[in-house]
């Protein structure tokens, strides 16, 4: 009986450790995704501003 209890405790510790590692990996993945998304939004915003500036310059050349 004591062996079974000890084994159950060890299994519980191993499972908790595995879940903690999985949770940590998920948090790291979430942070990466959020950083990448913010970077992509900034790139799109910069591209949009550059395109707008190009259109304004073109309009000025065409219409004086």
C-alpha positions as CSV (number, residue, x, y, z in Angstrom):
1,X,0.0,0.0,0.0
2,X,2.8,2.4,0.9
3,X,4.4,1.7,-2.5
4,X,1.2,2.5,-4.3
5,X,0.8,5.8,-2.4
6,X,4.5,6.7,-3.1
7,X,4.0,5.8,-6.7
8,X,0.9,7.9,-7.0
9,X,2.7,10.9,-5.5
10,X,5.6,10.5,-7.9
11,X,3.2,10.2,-10.8
12,X,1.4,13.4,-9.7
13,X,4.6,15.3,-9.4
14,X,5.7,14.1,-12.9
15,X,2.3,15.1,-14.3
16,X,2.4,18.5,-12.6
17,X,5.9,19.1,-14.0
18,X,4.8,18.2,-17.5
19,X,1.8,20.5,-17.3
20,X,4.0,23.3,-16.0
21,X,6.4,22.8,-18.9
22,X,3.5,22.8,-21.4
23,X,2.0,25.9,-19.9
24,X,5.4,27.7,-20.1
25,X,5.8,26.7,-23.8
26,X,2.3,28.0,-24.4
27,X,3.1,31.4,-22.8
28,X,6.3,31.7,-24.8
29,X,4.3,30.9,-28.0
30,X,1.7,33.5,-27.1
31,X,4.4,36.2,-26.5
32,X,6.0,35.4,-29.8
33,X,2.7,35.5,-31.6
34,X,1.8,38.9,-30.0
35,X,5.2,40.3,-30.9
36,X,5.0,39.1,-34.5
37,X,1.5,40.5,-34.8
38,X,2.6,43.9,-33.5
39,X,5.5,43.9,-35.8
40,X,3.4,43.0,-38.8
41,X,0.8,45.8,-37.9
42,X,3.7,48.3,-37.7
43,X,5.0,47.2,-41.1
44,X,1.6,47.5,-42.7
45,X,1.1,50.9,-41.1
46,X,4.5,52.1,-42.4
47,X,3.7,50.7,-45.9
48,X,0.4,52.5,-45.9
49,X,2.0,55.8,-44.9
50,X,4.6,55.4,-47.6
51,X,2.0,54.7,-50.2
52,X,-0.1,57.7,-49.1
53,X,3.0,60.0,-49.3
54,X,3.7,58.7,-52.8
55,X,0.1,59.3,-53.9
56,X,0.2,62.8,-52.5
57,X,3.5,63.6,-54.2
58,X,2.1,62.2,-57.5
59,X,-1.1,64.3,-57.1
60,X,1.0,67.4,-56.6
61,X,3.1,66.7,-59.7
62,X,0.0,66.1,-61.8
63,X,-2.1,69.0,-60.5
64,X,0.5,71.5,-59.6
